[in-house]
Amino acid sequence: MKNILLLLFICPLFSFISEAQEKEPWTPEELISTEALAEQINHHEDNTLRIFSIGPDNIIKGSVDIGPGEEKESLSKLKASLKDVPTTETVIIYCGCCPFAQCPNIRPAFQLLKDLGYENPQLVDIPRNIKVDWIDKNYPVNEDL
């Protein structure tokens, strides 16, 4: 009887966890590590990477400041910024305001990229925050900072 009660408790818990994991608008293949992005920036001389900050500031070199991705105004700005960008191009977004799993900005902005039909959207996987995972590693930053 104890085992049955335990199973009745655990099964819905696993179902809840599974559903939560499925709700992310990105796939693992659409995540890019900070190291991989820094490498691309360092070896991409023509500055044609499409990188947008949907967080507190445009720290990463070459990125455009859009504003917090949880705000409708910022999402409108991102949409306007992408107006002339073909959906076949890679578009990279990042935040870094807080731990990746808790970030309020990345999900709405990434979902917008999907809704606009971008075939290769990328989200920078910043596990802790932009300072620890980018600045402290001496990855390239915008010069005006």
MODELLER restraints for C-alpha pairs under 7 A, 6 or more apart:
rsr = mdl.restraints
at = mdl.atoms
rsr.add(forms.Gaussian(group=physical.xy_distance, feature=features.Distance(at['CA:25:A'], at['CA:107:A']), mean=6.63, stdev=0.5))
rsr.add(forms.Gaussian(group=physical.xy_distance, feature=features.Distance(at['CA:25:A'], at['CA:110:A']), mean=6.70, stdev=0.5))
rsr.add(forms.Gaussian(group=physical.xy_distance, feature=features.Distance(at['CA:25:A'], at['CA:111:A']), mean=5.79, stdev=0.5))
rsr.add(forms.Gaussian(group=physical.xy_distance, feature=features.Distance(at['CA:30:A'], at['CA:121:A']), mean=6.37, stdev=0.5))
rsr.add(forms.Gaussian(group=physical.xy_distance, feature=features.Distance(at['CA:30:A'], at['CA:122:A']), mean=4.86, stdev=0.5))
rsr.add(forms.Gaussian(group=physical.xy_distance, feature=features.Distance(at['CA:30:A'], at['CA:123:A']), mean=6.27, stdev=0.5))
rsr.add(forms.Gaussian(group=physical.xy_distance, feature=features.Distance(at['CA:31:A'], at['CA:122:A']), mean=5.59, stdev=0.5))
rsr.add(forms.Gaussian(group=physical.xy_distance, feature=features.Distance(at['CA:31:A'], at['CA:123:A']), mean=4.87, stdev=0.5))
rsr.add(forms.Gaussian(group=physical.xy_distance, feature=features.Distance(at['CA:31:A'], at['CA:124:A']), mean=5.81, stdev=0.5))
rsr.add(forms.Gaussian(group=physical.xy_distance, feature=features.Distance(at['CA:31:A'], at['CA:125:A']), mean=5.90, stdev=0.5))
rsr.add(forms.Gaussian(group=physical.xy_distance, feature=features.Distance(at['CA:32:A'], at['CA:122:A']), mean=6.33, stdev=0.5))
rsr.add(forms.Gaussian(group=physical.xy_distance, feature=features.Distance(at['CA:32:A'], at['CA:123:A']), mean=5.96, stdev=0.5))
rsr.add(forms.Gaussian(group=physical.xy_distance, feature=features.Distance(at['CA:32:A'], at['CA:124:A']), mean=4.86, stdev=0.5))
rsr.add(forms.Gaussian(group=physical.xy_distance, feature=features.Distance(at['CA:32:A'], at['CA:125:A']), mean=5.80, stdev=0.5))
rsr.add(forms.Gaussian(group=physical.xy_distance, feature=features.Distance(at['CA:33:A'], at['CA:124:A']), mean=5.81, stdev=0.5))
rsr.add(forms.Gaussian(group=physical.xy_distance, feature=features.Distance(at['CA:33:A'], at['CA:125:A']), mean=5.21, stdev=0.5))
rsr.add(forms.Gaussian(group=physical.xy_distance, feature=features.Distance(at['CA:34:A'], at['CA:124:A']), mean=6.29, stdev=0.5))
rsr.add(forms.Gaussian(group=physical.xy_distance, feature=features.Distance(at['CA:34:A'], at['CA:125:A']), mean=6.50, stdev=0.5))
rsr.add(forms.Gaussian(group=physical.xy_distance, feature=features.Distance(at['CA:34:A'], at['CA:126:A']), mean=6.75, stdev=0.5))
rsr.add(forms.Gaussian(group=physical.xy_distance, feature=features.Distance(at['CA:34:A'], at['CA:134:A']), mean=6.72, stdev=0.5))
rsr.add(forms.Gaussian(group=physical.xy_distance, feature=features.Distance(at['CA:38:A'], at['CA:139:A']), mean=5.80, stdev=0.5))
rsr.add(forms.Gaussian(group=physical.xy_distance, feature=features.Distance(at['CA:38:A'], at['CA:140:A']), mean=6.55, stdev=0.5))
rsr.add(forms.Gaussian(group=physical.xy_distance, feature=features.Distance(at['CA:47:A'], at['CA:62:A']), mean=6.87, stdev=0.5))
rsr.add(forms.Gaussian(group=physical.xy_distance, feature=features.Distance(at['CA:50:A'], at['CA:90:A']), mean=6.83, stdev=0.5))
rsr.add(forms.Gaussian(group=physical.xy_distance, feature=features.Distance(at['CA:50:A'], at['CA:91:A']), mean=5.09, stdev=0.5))
rsr.add(forms.Gaussian(group=physical.xy_distance, feature=features.Distance(at['CA:50:A'], at['CA:92:A']), mean=5.98, stdev=0.5))
rsr.add(forms.Gaussian(group=physical.xy_distance, feature=features.Distance(at['CA:51:A'], at['CA:62:A']), mean=6.73, stdev=0.5))
rsr.add(forms.Gaussian(group=physical.xy_distance, feature=features.Distance(at['CA:51:A'], at['CA:63:A']), mean=4.61, stdev=0.5))
rsr.add(forms.Gaussian(group=physical.xy_distance, feature=features.Distance(at['CA:51:A'], at['CA:64:A']), mean=6.38, stdev=0.5))
rsr.add(forms.Gaussian(group=physical.xy_distance, feature=features.Distance(at['CA:51:A'], at['CA:91:A']), mean=6.23, stdev=0.5))
rsr.add(forms.Gaussian(group=physical.xy_distance, feature=features.Distance(at['CA:51:A'], at['CA:92:A']), mean=4.66, stdev=0.5))
rsr.add(forms.Gaussian(group=physical.xy_distance, feature=features.Distance(at['CA:51:A'], at['CA:93:A']), mean=5.69, stdev=0.5))
rsr.add(forms.Gaussian(group=physical.xy_distance, feature=features.Distance(at['CA:52:A'], at['CA:63:A']), mean=5.06, stdev=0.5))
rsr.add(forms.Gaussian(group=physical.xy_distance, feature=features.Distance(at['CA:52:A'], at['CA:64:A']), mean=4.77, stdev=0.5))
rsr.add(forms.Gaussian(group=physical.xy_distance, feature=features.Distance(at['CA:52:A'], at['CA:65:A']), mean=6.13, stdev=0.5))
rsr.add(forms.Gaussian(group=physical.xy_distance, feature=features.Distance(at['CA:52:A'], at['CA:66:A']), mean=6.51, stdev=0.5))
rsr.add(forms.Gaussian(group=physical.xy_distance, feature=features.Distance(at['CA:52:A'], at['CA:92:A']), mean=6.22, stdev=0.5))
rsr.add(forms.Gaussian(group=physical.xy_distance, feature=features.Distance(at['CA:52:A'], at['CA:93:A']), mean=4.79, stdev=0.5))
rsr.add(forms.Gaussian(group=physical.xy_distance, feature=features.Distance(at['CA:52:A'], at['CA:94:A']), mean=6.58, stdev=0.5))
rsr.add(forms.Gaussian(group=physical.xy_distance, feature=features.Distance(at['CA:53:A'], at['CA:63:A']), mean=6.18, stdev=0.5))
rsr.add(forms.Gaussian(group=physical.xy_distance, feature=features.Distance(at['CA:53:A'], at['CA:64:A']), mean=5.87, stdev=0.5))
rsr.add(forms.Gaussian(group=physical.xy_distance, feature=features.Distance(at['CA:53:A'], at['CA:65:A']), mean=4.96, stdev=0.5))
rsr.add(forms.Gaussian(group=physical.xy_distance, feature=features.Distance(at['CA:53:A'], at['CA:66:A']), mean=5.72, stdev=0.5))
rsr.add(forms.Gaussian(group=physical.xy_distance, feature=features.Distance(at['CA:53:A'], at['CA:67:A']), mean=6.90, stdev=0.5))
rsr.add(forms.Gaussian(group=physical.xy_distance, feature=features.Distance(at['CA:53:A'], at['CA:93:A']), mean=5.83, stdev=0.5))
rsr.add(forms.Gaussian(group=physical.xy_distance, feature=features.Distance(at['CA:53:A'], at['CA:94:A']), mean=5.23, stdev=0.5))
rsr.add(forms.Gaussian(group=physical.xy_distance, feature=features.Distance(at['CA:53:A'], at['CA:95:A']), mean=5.77, stdev=0.5))
rsr.add(forms.Gaussian(group=physical.xy_distance, feature=features.Distance(at['CA:54:A'], at['CA:65:A']), mean=6.76, stdev=0.5))
rsr.add(forms.Gaussian(group=physical.xy_distance, feature=features.Distance(at['CA:54:A'], at['CA:66:A']), mean=5.31, stdev=0.5))
rsr.add(forms.Gaussian(group=physical.xy_distance, feature=features.Distance(at['CA:54:A'], at['CA:67:A']), mean=5.07, stdev=0.5))
rsr.add(forms.Gaussian(group=physical.xy_distance, feature=features.Distance(at['CA:54:A'], at['CA:68:A']), mean=4.92, stdev=0.5))
rsr.add(forms.Gaussian(group=physical.xy_distance, feature=features.Distance(at['CA:54:A'], at['CA:69:A']), mean=4.88, stdev=0.5))
rsr.add(forms.Gaussian(group=physical.xy_distance, feature=features.Distance(at['CA:54:A'], at['CA:93:A']), mean=6.59, stdev=0.5))
rsr.add(forms.Gaussian(group=physical.xy_distance, feature=features.Distance(at['CA:54:A'], at['CA:94:A']), mean=5.92, stdev=0.5))
rsr.add(forms.Gaussian(group=physical.xy_distance, feature=features.Distance(at['CA:54:A'], at['CA:95:A']), mean=5.22, stdev=0.5))
rsr.add(forms.Gaussian(group=physical.xy_distance, feature=features.Distance(at['CA:54:A'], at['CA:105:A']), mean=6.41, stdev=0.5))
rsr.add(forms.Gaussian(group=physical.xy_distance, feature=features.Distance(at['CA:55:A'], at['CA:67:A']), mean=5.51, stdev=0.5))
rsr.add(forms.Gaussian(group=physical.xy_distance, feature=features.Distance(at['CA:55:A'], at['CA:68:A']), mean=4.50, stdev=0.5))
rsr.add(forms.Gaussian(group=physical.xy_distance, feature=features.Distance(at['CA:55:A'], at['CA:69:A']), mean=6.51, stdev=0.5))
rsr.add(forms.Gaussian(group=physical.xy_distance, feature=features.Distance(at['CA:55:A'], at['CA:95:A']), mean=4.19, stdev=0.5))
rsr.add(forms.Gaussian(group=physical.xy_distance, feature=features.Distance(at['CA:55:A'], at['CA:96:A']), mean=6.61, stdev=0.5))
rsr.add(forms.Gaussian(group=physical.xy_distance, feature=features.Distance(at['CA:55:A'], at['CA:97:A']), mean=6.20, stdev=0.5))
rsr.add(forms.Gaussian(group=physical.xy_distance, feature=features.Distance(at['CA:55:A'], at['CA:105:A']), mean=6.53, stdev=0.5))
rsr.add(forms.Gaussian(group=physical.xy_distance, feature=features.Distance(at['CA:56:A'], at['CA:67:A']), mean=6.26, stdev=0.5))
rsr.add(forms.Gaussian(group=physical.xy_distance, feature=features.Distance(at['CA:56:A'], at['CA:68:A']), mean=6.29, stdev=0.5))
rsr.add(forms.Gaussian(group=physical.xy_distance, feature=features.Distance(at['CA:56:A'], at['CA:97:A']), mean=6.51, stdev=0.5))
rsr.add(forms.Gaussian(group=physical.xy_distance, feature=features.Distance(at['CA:57:A'], at['CA:65:A']), mean=5.99, stdev=0.5))
rsr.add(forms.Gaussian(group=physical.xy_distance, feature=features.Distance(at['CA:58:A'], at['CA:64:A']), mean=5.93, stdev=0.5))
rsr.add(forms.Gaussian(group=physical.xy_distance, feature=features.Distance(at['CA:58:A'], at['CA:65:A']), mean=4.85, stdev=0.5))
rsr.add(forms.Gaussian(group=physical.xy_distance, feature=features.Distance(at['CA:59:A'], at['CA:141:A']), mean=5.40, stdev=0.5))
rsr.add(forms.Gaussian(group=physical.xy_distance, feature=features.Distance(at['CA:59:A'], at['CA:142:A']), mean=5.79, stdev=0.5))
rsr.add(forms.Gaussian(group=physical.xy_distance, feature=features.Distance(at['CA:60:A'], at['CA:140:A']), mean=6.27, stdev=0.5))
rsr.add(forms.Gaussian(group=physical.xy_distance, feature=features.Distance(at['CA:60:A'], at['CA:141:A']), mean=4.58, stdev=0.5))
rsr.add(forms.Gaussian(group=physical.xy_distance, feature=features.Distance(at['CA:60:A'], at['CA:142:A']), mean=5.90, stdev=0.5))
rsr.add(forms.Gaussian(group=physical.xy_distance, feature=features.Distance(at['CA:61:A'], at['CA:140:A']), mean=5.37, stdev=0.5))
rsr.add(forms.Gaussian(group=physical.xy_distance, feature=features.Distance(at['CA:61:A'], at['CA:141:A']), mean=4.18, stdev=0.5))
rsr.add(forms.Gaussian(group=physical.xy_distance, feature=features.Distance(at['CA:61:A'], at['CA:142:A']), mean=4.20, stdev=0.5))
rsr.add(forms.Gaussian(group=physical.xy_distance, feature=features.Distance(at['CA:62:A'], at['CA:142:A']), mean=6.38, stdev=0.5))
rsr.add(forms.Gaussian(group=physical.xy_distance, feature=features.Distance(at['CA:66:A'], at['CA:74:A']), mean=5.70, stdev=0.5))
rsr.add(forms.Gaussian(group=physical.xy_distance, feature=features.Distance(at['CA:66:A'], at['CA:77:A']), mean=6.25, stdev=0.5))
rsr.add(forms.Gaussian(group=physical.xy_distance, feature=features.Distance(at['CA:66:A'], at['CA:78:A']), mean=6.05, stdev=0.5))
rsr.add(forms.Gaussian(group=physical.xy_distance, feature=features.Distance(at['CA:67:A'], at['CA:74:A']), mean=5.20, stdev=0.5))
rsr.add(forms.Gaussian(group=physical.xy_distance, feature=features.Distance(at['CA:68:A'], at['CA:74:A']), mean=6.04, stdev=0.5))
rsr.add(forms.Gaussian(group=physical.xy_distance, feature=features.Distance(at['CA:68:A'], at['CA:105:A']), mean=5.73, stdev=0.5))
rsr.add(forms.Gaussian(group=physical.xy_distance, feature=features.Distance(at['CA:69:A'], at['CA:75:A']), mean=5.96, stdev=0.5))
rsr.add(forms.Gaussian(group=physical.xy_distance, feature=features.Distance(at['CA:69:A'], at['CA:105:A']), mean=4.08, stdev=0.5))
rsr.add(forms.Gaussian(group=physical.xy_distance, feature=features.Distance(at['CA:69:A'], at['CA:106:A']), mean=6.21, stdev=0.5))
rsr.add(forms.Gaussian(group=physical.xy_distance, feature=features.Distance(at['CA:69:A'], at['CA:108:A']), mean=6.14, stdev=0.5))
rsr.add(forms.Gaussian(group=physical.xy_distance, feature=features.Distance(at['CA:69:A'], at['CA:109:A']), mean=5.26, stdev=0.5))
rsr.add(forms.Gaussian(group=physical.xy_distance, feature=features.Distance(at['CA:70:A'], at['CA:104:A']), mean=5.91, stdev=0.5))
rsr.add(forms.Gaussian(group=physical.xy_distance, feature=features.Distance(at['CA:70:A'], at['CA:105:A']), mean=4.62, stdev=0.5))
rsr.add(forms.Gaussian(group=physical.xy_distance, feature=features.Distance(at['CA:70:A'], at['CA:108:A']), mean=6.05, stdev=0.5))
rsr.add(forms.Gaussian(group=physical.xy_distance, feature=features.Distance(at['CA:75:A'], at['CA:109:A']), mean=6.42, stdev=0.5))
rsr.add(forms.Gaussian(group=physical.xy_distance, feature=features.Distance(at['CA:87:A'], at['CA:117:A']), mean=6.07, stdev=0.5))
rsr.add(forms.Gaussian(group=physical.xy_distance, feature=features.Distance(at['CA:87:A'], at['CA:118:A']), mean=4.36, stdev=0.5))
rsr.add(forms.Gaussian(group=physical.xy_distance, feature=features.Distance(at['CA:87:A'], at['CA:119:A']), mean=6.03, stdev=0.5))
rsr.add(forms.Gaussian(group=physical.xy_distance, feature=features.Distance(at['CA:88:A'], at['CA:118:A']), mean=6.29, stdev=0.5))
rsr.add(forms.Gaussian(group=physical.xy_distance, feature=features.Distance(at['CA:88:A'], at['CA:119:A']), mean=5.57, stdev=0.5))
rsr.add(forms.Gaussian(group=physical.xy_distance, feature=features.Distance(at['CA:88:A'], at['CA:120:A']), mean=6.84, stdev=0.5))
rsr.add(forms.Gaussian(group=physical.xy_distance, feature=features.Distance(at['CA:89:A'], at['CA:120:A']), mean=6.72, stdev=0.5))
rsr.add(forms.Gaussian(group=physical.xy_distance, feature=features.Distance(at['CA:90:A'], at['CA:120:A']), mean=5.00, stdev=0.5))
rsr.add(forms.Gaussian(group=physical.xy_distance, feature=features.Distance(at['CA:90:A'], at['CA:121:A']), mean=5.67, stdev=0.5))
rsr.add(forms.Gaussian(group=physical.xy_distance, feature=features.Distance(at['CA:90:A'], at['CA:122:A']), mean=6.99, stdev=0.5))
rsr.add(forms.Gaussian(group=physical.xy_distance, feature=features.Distance(at['CA:91:A'], at['CA:120:A']), mean=6.78, stdev=0.5))
rsr.add(forms.Gaussian(group=physical.xy_distance, feature=features.Distance(at['CA:91:A'], at['CA:121:A']), mean=5.00, stdev=0.5))
rsr.add(forms.Gaussian(group=physical.xy_distance, feature=features.Distance(at['CA:91:A'], at['CA:122:A']), mean=6.02, stdev=0.5))
rsr.add(forms.Gaussian(group=physical.xy_distance, feature=features.Distance(at['CA:92:A'], at['CA:121:A']), mean=6.05, stdev=0.5))
rsr.add(forms.Gaussian(group=physical.xy_distance, feature=features.Distance(at['CA:92:A'], at['CA:122:A']), mean=4.56, stdev=0.5))
rsr.add(forms.Gaussian(group=physical.xy_distance, feature=features.Distance(at['CA:92:A'], at['CA:123:A']), mean=5.68, stdev=0.5))
rsr.add(forms.Gaussian(group=physical.xy_distance, feature=features.Distance(at['CA:93:A'], at['CA:122:A']), mean=6.38, stdev=0.5))
rsr.add(forms.Gaussian(group=physical.xy_distance, feature=features.Distance(at['CA:93:A'], at['CA:123:A']), mean=5.12, stdev=0.5))
rsr.add(forms.Gaussian(group=physical.xy_distance, feature=features.Distance(at['CA:93:A'], at['CA:124:A']), mean=6.34, stdev=0.5))
rsr.add(forms.Gaussian(group=physical.xy_distance, feature=features.Distance(at['CA:94:A'], at['CA:106:A']), mean=6.87, stdev=0.5))
rsr.add(forms.Gaussian(group=physical.xy_distance, feature=features.Distance(at['CA:94:A'], at['CA:123:A']), mean=5.88, stdev=0.5))
rsr.add(forms.Gaussian(group=physical.xy_distance, feature=features.Distance(at['CA:94:A'], at['CA:124:A']), mean=5.16, stdev=0.5))
rsr.add(forms.Gaussian(group=physical.xy_distance, feature=features.Distance(at['CA:95:A'], at['CA:105:A']), mean=6.77, stdev=0.5))
rsr.add(forms.Gaussian(group=physical.xy_distance, feature=features.Distance(at['CA:95:A'], at['CA:106:A']), mean=6.56, stdev=0.5))
rsr.add(forms.Gaussian(group=physical.xy_distance, feature=features.Distance(at['CA:96:A'], at['CA:126:A']), mean=5.93, stdev=0.5))
rsr.add(forms.Gaussian(group=physical.xy_distance, feature=features.Distance(at['CA:96:A'], at['CA:129:A']), mean=4.39, stdev=0.5))
rsr.add(forms.Gaussian(group=physical.xy_distance, feature=features.Distance(at['CA:96:A'], at['CA:130:A']), mean=4.33, stdev=0.5))
rsr.add(forms.Gaussian(group=physical.xy_distance, feature=features.Distance(at['CA:97:A'], at['CA:129:A']), mean=5.61, stdev=0.5))
rsr.add(forms.Gaussian(group=physical.xy_distance, feature=features.Distance(at['CA:97:A'], at['CA:130:A']), mean=6.59, stdev=0.5))
rsr.add(forms.Gaussian(group=physical.xy_distance, feature=features.Distance(at['CA:98:A'], at['CA:128:A']), mean=6.03, stdev=0.5))
rsr.add(forms.Gaussian(group=physical.xy_distance, feature=features.Distance(at['CA:98:A'], at['CA:129:A']), mean=4.98, stdev=0.5))
rsr.add(forms.Gaussian(group=physical.xy_distance, feature=features.Distance(at['CA:99:A'], at['CA:127:A']), mean=5.31, stdev=0.5))
rsr.add(forms.Gaussian(group=physical.xy_distance, feature=features.Distance(at['CA:99:A'], at['CA:128:A']), mean=4.18, stdev=0.5))
rsr.add(forms.Gaussian(group=physical.xy_distance, feature=features.Distance(at['CA:99:A'], at['CA:129:A']), mean=5.70, stdev=0.5))
rsr.add(forms.Gaussian(group=physical.xy_distance, feature=features.Distance(at['CA:100:A'], at['CA:125:A']), mean=6.92, stdev=0.5))
rsr.add(forms.Gaussian(group=physical.xy_distance, feature=features.Distance(at['CA:100:A'], at['CA:126:A']), mean=5.69, stdev=0.5))
rsr.add(forms.Gaussian(group=physical.xy_distance, feature=features.Distance(at['CA:100:A'], at['CA:127:A']), mean=4.91, stdev=0.5))
rsr.add(forms.Gaussian(group=physical.xy_distance, feature=features.Distance(at['CA:100:A'], at['CA:128:A']), mean=6.34, stdev=0.5))
rsr.add(forms.Gaussian(group=physical.xy_distance, feature=features.Distance(at['CA:113:A'], at['CA:121:A']), mean=6.52, stdev=0.5))
rsr.add(forms.Gaussian(group=physical.xy_distance, feature=features.Distance(at['CA:126:A'], at['CA:133:A']), mean=6.13, stdev=0.5))
